[in-house]
Amino acid sequence: MKKREKKALQPLDAVRYRRKRLRNKADIRSFFLRLIFLTLFVYVLFFRVFGLSMVPDDDMKPKLSGGDLVLFYRLQKDYKFGDVIVFRKDSERYVSRVIAVSGDTVQVTQEGAVIVNGNTLIEDNIFYATKPYESGIEFPLTLGQDELFVLSDYREGARDSRYFGAVKLSEAEGQVMAVIRRSNL
Protein backbone atom coordinates (compact mmCIF):
# COMPACT_ATOMS: atom_id res chain seq x y z
CA MET A 1 0.00 0.00 0.00
CA LYS A 2 1.06 3.44 -0.74
CA LYS A 3 1.34 5.97 1.98
CA ARG A 4 -0.63 9.09 1.54
CA GLU A 5 1.51 11.85 0.44
CA LYS A 6 1.16 15.13 2.19
CA LYS A 7 0.34 17.88 -0.12
CA ALA A 8 2.50 20.88 0.54
CA LEU A 9 0.55 24.04 1.15
CA GLN A 10 1.15 26.81 -1.25
CA PRO A 11 1.75 30.20 0.38
CA LEU A 12 -1.61 31.49 -0.85
CA ASP A 13 -3.42 28.43 0.54
CA ALA A 14 -1.68 28.86 3.90
CA VAL A 15 -2.85 32.47 4.09
CA ARG A 16 -6.44 31.45 3.23
CA TYR A 17 -6.36 28.69 5.85
CA ARG A 18 -5.02 31.07 8.50
CA ARG A 19 -7.66 33.72 7.66
CA LYS A 20 -10.43 31.10 7.91
CA ARG A 21 -9.23 29.97 11.34
CA LEU A 22 -9.06 33.55 12.60
CA ARG A 23 -12.52 34.30 11.19
CA ASN A 24 -13.93 31.24 13.01
CA LYS A 25 -12.35 32.41 16.27
CA ALA A 26 -13.81 35.89 15.75
CA ASP A 27 -17.26 34.39 15.07
CA ILE A 28 -17.09 32.31 18.24
CA ARG A 29 -15.92 35.31 20.28
CA SER A 30 -18.70 37.44 18.78
CA PHE A 31 -21.29 34.76 19.62
CA PHE A 32 -20.23 34.59 23.27
CA LEU A 33 -20.13 38.38 23.61
CA ARG A 34 -23.67 38.60 22.22
CA LEU A 35 -24.80 35.78 24.52
CA ILE A 36 -23.37 37.58 27.56
CA PHE A 37 -24.99 40.86 26.49
CA LEU A 38 -28.36 39.17 25.93
CA THR A 39 -28.20 37.41 29.30
CA LEU A 40 -27.34 40.68 31.03
CA PHE A 41 -30.14 42.49 29.19
CA VAL A 42 -32.75 39.85 30.17
CA TYR A 43 -31.50 39.92 33.78
CA VAL A 44 -31.84 43.71 34.04
CA LEU A 45 -35.19 43.72 32.26
CA PHE A 46 -36.89 40.94 34.24
CA PHE A 47 -35.10 41.08 37.58
CA ARG A 48 -34.59 44.83 38.02
CA VAL A 49 -37.24 46.65 35.92
CA PHE A 50 -40.10 44.17 35.50
CA GLY A 51 -41.13 41.06 37.38
CA LEU A 52 -43.36 38.07 36.79
CA SER A 53 -45.41 36.45 39.50
CA MET A 54 -48.22 33.99 39.78
CA VAL A 55 -51.30 35.00 41.71
CA PRO A 56 -51.08 32.57 44.65
CA ASP A 57 -54.78 32.27 45.48
CA ASP A 58 -58.27 33.53 44.69
CA ASP A 59 -58.09 36.52 47.07
CA MET A 60 -58.39 38.96 44.14
CA LYS A 61 -61.44 37.35 42.50
CA PRO A 62 -63.19 38.25 40.21
CA LYS A 63 -60.42 40.44 38.69
CA LEU A 64 -57.58 37.94 39.20
CA SER A 65 -57.74 34.21 39.81
CA GLY A 66 -55.25 31.89 41.43
CA GLY A 67 -52.70 30.78 38.84
CA ASP A 68 -52.94 33.91 36.69
CA LEU A 69 -49.55 35.33 35.74
CA VAL A 70 -49.00 39.04 36.42
CA LEU A 71 -46.34 41.30 34.97
CA PHE A 72 -45.38 44.05 37.40
CA TYR A 73 -43.22 47.17 37.22
CA ARG A 74 -40.59 47.16 39.96
CA LEU A 75 -39.51 50.81 39.72
CA GLN A 76 -42.94 52.16 40.72
CA LYS A 77 -42.85 53.34 44.34
CA ASP A 78 -45.45 56.12 44.29
CA TYR A 79 -48.59 54.07 44.82
CA LYS A 80 -52.08 55.54 44.98
CA PHE A 81 -55.59 54.36 45.80
CA GLY A 82 -56.73 51.53 43.52
CA ASP A 83 -53.30 50.32 42.37
CA VAL A 84 -52.90 46.55 42.36
CA ILE A 85 -49.49 45.67 43.77
CA VAL A 86 -47.30 42.63 44.36
CA PHE A 87 -45.68 42.52 47.79
CA ARG A 88 -43.94 40.16 50.20
CA LYS A 89 -45.06 39.65 53.75
CA ASP A 90 -43.55 36.96 56.00
CA SER A 91 -41.59 35.59 52.99
CA GLU A 92 -44.81 34.96 51.03
CA ARG A 93 -45.84 36.84 47.91
CA TYR A 94 -49.29 38.46 47.74
CA VAL A 95 -51.27 40.50 45.22
CA SER A 96 -53.70 43.10 46.61
CA ARG A 97 -55.22 46.52 45.96
CA VAL A 98 -54.00 49.72 47.67
CA ILE A 99 -56.78 51.31 49.73
CA ALA A 100 -54.80 53.90 51.71
CA VAL A 101 -51.30 55.42 51.67
CA SER A 102 -48.96 57.12 54.16
CA GLY A 103 -50.73 59.44 56.58
CA ASP A 104 -54.25 58.10 55.89
CA THR A 105 -56.48 56.78 58.67
CA VAL A 106 -58.36 53.57 57.92
CA GLN A 107 -61.37 52.17 59.75
CA VAL A 108 -62.97 48.79 58.99
CA THR A 109 -66.32 48.51 60.76
CA GLN A 110 -68.20 45.44 62.01
CA GLU A 111 -70.92 46.28 59.49
CA GLY A 112 -68.46 45.80 56.62
CA ALA A 113 -67.71 49.42 55.69
CA VAL A 114 -64.24 50.71 54.85
CA ILE A 115 -63.69 54.30 55.95
CA VAL A 116 -60.58 56.21 54.82
CA ASN A 117 -59.97 59.65 56.33
CA GLY A 118 -63.61 59.84 57.47
CA ASN A 119 -65.06 58.97 54.06
CA THR A 120 -66.80 55.66 53.41
CA LEU A 121 -65.45 53.93 50.32
CA ILE A 122 -67.98 52.98 47.68
CA GLU A 123 -66.42 50.22 45.63
CA ASP A 124 -68.49 49.18 42.62
CA ASN A 125 -66.68 45.92 41.89
CA ILE A 126 -66.47 44.53 45.43
CA PHE A 127 -69.25 42.06 46.12
CA TYR A 128 -68.27 40.86 49.60
CA ALA A 129 -68.44 42.38 53.07
CA THR A 130 -65.22 43.89 54.40
CA LYS A 131 -65.21 42.97 58.07
CA PRO A 132 -62.26 43.21 60.46
CA TYR A 133 -60.44 40.07 61.57
CA GLU A 134 -59.77 39.20 65.17
CA SER A 135 -56.03 39.10 64.51
CA GLY A 136 -54.97 42.01 66.69
CA ILE A 137 -55.09 44.83 64.12
CA GLU A 138 -56.89 47.64 65.91
CA PHE A 139 -58.98 50.16 64.01
CA PRO A 140 -58.86 53.02 63.31
CA LEU A 141 -55.33 52.58 61.98
CA THR A 142 -53.26 55.60 61.00
CA LEU A 143 -50.57 54.71 58.49
CA GLY A 144 -47.04 55.82 59.17
CA GLN A 145 -44.44 57.08 56.72
CA ASP A 146 -43.87 54.65 53.82
CA GLU A 147 -46.81 52.38 54.70
CA LEU A 148 -49.74 51.13 52.62
CA PHE A 149 -53.06 49.59 53.58
CA VAL A 150 -54.08 46.91 51.09
CA LEU A 151 -57.25 44.86 50.70
CA SER A 152 -57.97 41.94 48.42
CA ASP A 153 -61.04 42.09 46.18
CA TYR A 154 -62.47 38.85 47.59
CA ARG A 155 -62.82 40.23 51.10
CA GLU A 156 -64.07 37.15 52.98
CA GLY A 157 -61.09 35.25 54.35
CA ALA A 158 -58.44 37.07 52.32
CA ARG A 159 -54.98 37.68 53.74
CA ASP A 160 -54.51 41.42 53.51
CA SER A 161 -53.84 44.38 55.84
CA ARG A 162 -56.73 43.34 58.08
CA TYR A 163 -54.75 40.17 58.77
CA PHE A 164 -51.12 41.32 58.99
CA GLY A 165 -51.30 45.11 59.24
CA ALA A 166 -49.83 47.80 57.05
CA VAL A 167 -47.47 46.92 54.21
CA LYS A 168 -44.18 48.81 54.20
CA LEU A 169 -42.99 50.31 50.91
CA SER A 170 -39.85 48.18 51.20
CA GLU A 171 -42.07 45.06 51.07
CA ALA A 172 -43.84 46.23 47.89
CA GLU A 173 -42.27 44.67 44.81
CA GLY A 174 -44.16 46.59 42.15
CA GLN A 175 -47.39 47.63 40.47
CA VAL A 176 -49.26 45.12 38.31
CA MET A 177 -49.26 46.16 34.64
CA ALA A 178 -50.64 43.17 32.78
CA VAL A 179 -52.27 39.81 33.43
CA ILE A 180 -51.99 36.56 31.52
CA ARG A 181 -55.05 34.50 32.35
CA ARG A 182 -54.56 30.91 33.41
CA SER A 183 -57.68 29.86 31.50
CA ASN A 184 -56.14 31.09 28.22
CA LEU A 185 -52.96 29.04 28.50
Secondary structure, 3 states (H helix, E strand, C coil): CCCCCCCCCCHHHHHHHHHHHHHHHHHHHHHHHHHHHHHHHHHHHHHHHEEEEECCCCCCCCCCCCCCEEEEECCCCCCCCCCEEEEEECCEEEEEEEEECCCCEEEECCCCCEEECCEECCCCCCCCCCCCCCCCCCCCEECCCCEEEEECCCCCCCCCHHHHCCEEHHHEEEEEEEEECHHHC
